[in-house]
Amino acid sequence: MNQPKNIIILVFMLLAFGLTANAQSSALNPYEGATHTYAWSGVTQGLNYDFYITANADGSGMYNDDLTGEFDILNATGVVGADGKAATGISWNTGAAANVYYMWLEVTSTSGCSNYRYVRVTPQTNQFDLLSENVPVTNTISCPATASEDGFNPGSDTYAAGSTVLQFKVTRANGTDNTLTASAGDTYDWSFIPQLMVDPDLGLSNVIITIEGAKSGVVLADVNNRYQISGLDNDVTVTVSIQNAPGYDLKVDMKVTGQKEHNTNLSDSDPTNDNVTHTIQVMPVIGGMGGV
C-alpha cells in the first residue's frame, strides 16, 4: 500500500486524531447512534474515490458494509468536485463500541494508480442525555403564590385564587463536540418536546410561559411543539404558570420527550431523568362570608 501523500486531512480530524474516548461524541470517538461526516480536502478534482472500513491499520480485515450491522457508510463512492473534497457520512450503530475501526479513503487516478489515507475510529456507548430538574434543584415543594401580580385578589366580588409560577431547567449533557464549523468546540443544536402535567387534573389553566436560553433567547415551538435550542446553550429555563386550586395539593410534572441532537441524530440515553416533579401544597379553602 502506498504511503500517504498529497492529501490533506481536514483540520477537525487533525485535532481529534489520537484522542481517547471521552464524555463527548466526536467524529473519531462517536457515540453509538450518531451519524458523522468524514472528509478530506486537497484532492485532485475529477478523480474517483472510495471509502471503506477495515479491522486493522494495515488495511486487512475489510468489512462488508452490506453485512456489517455496526455501521452504515452513507455514500461510499464519488467523484472529487471543484472544491477538492472527498466526503462521506457514516452512521455508527448499536454494537459499534465493541470494536475499533480504520476508515479509509482511496483515490484513484486516471492511470489507475491509487493513494490512501485512514483514520482510527473508536466508537463509544451513547451518553447523550437531556434531563429536567427544579430551579433551584432543591425547590421540590412550595406554597401557592398569593401576590397580586400572580392574579390573587382576596377582595374581589368574585374570588380569584391566582396562579403559581414555577421554573424548571432542561439540561443537555454529553453533546457532540463540533469542530466542523468556524466556531470550533461548539456543539450541535438539540431539541425536545416538553410535557406539562398536573395531578389532579382539574381542568384549570396550566401553561408553559417561556423556554429561554442564554444564547438562544426565548425559543418558540414549531408546529409539533418541539423546541430547538442553540448548540451554544447547555441548558434552558422553562417557566410555567399553574392555576391555584384551593383545597388541593397539586403535583406538577415537567417531562422532556423526543430528545434529539441535530446533525448526528443522537437520541436520549437515559430515560430515568426525563421528568421532574414539584408539589404546590394545599391552599386552604375559604367559603363565602355570612351573617353580615
Protein Blocks (a to p, Z undefined) as FASTA:
>chain_A
ZZdehiacdfklmmmgopacdfbdcfklccehiacddddehiaehiacdddddfbfnopa
iacfklmmkbccfblbccddfkopacddddddehjlmpccddddddddfkopacdddddd
dddddfbdcddddddfklmbccddfbfklopafkbfbdcebjaddddddddehiacdfkb
fkghiacdddddddddddddehiacddfbdcdfklopadddfkopacddfkbgbdcdddd
ddddehiacddddddehiacehjlpacfblklmpccddddddddddddehZZ
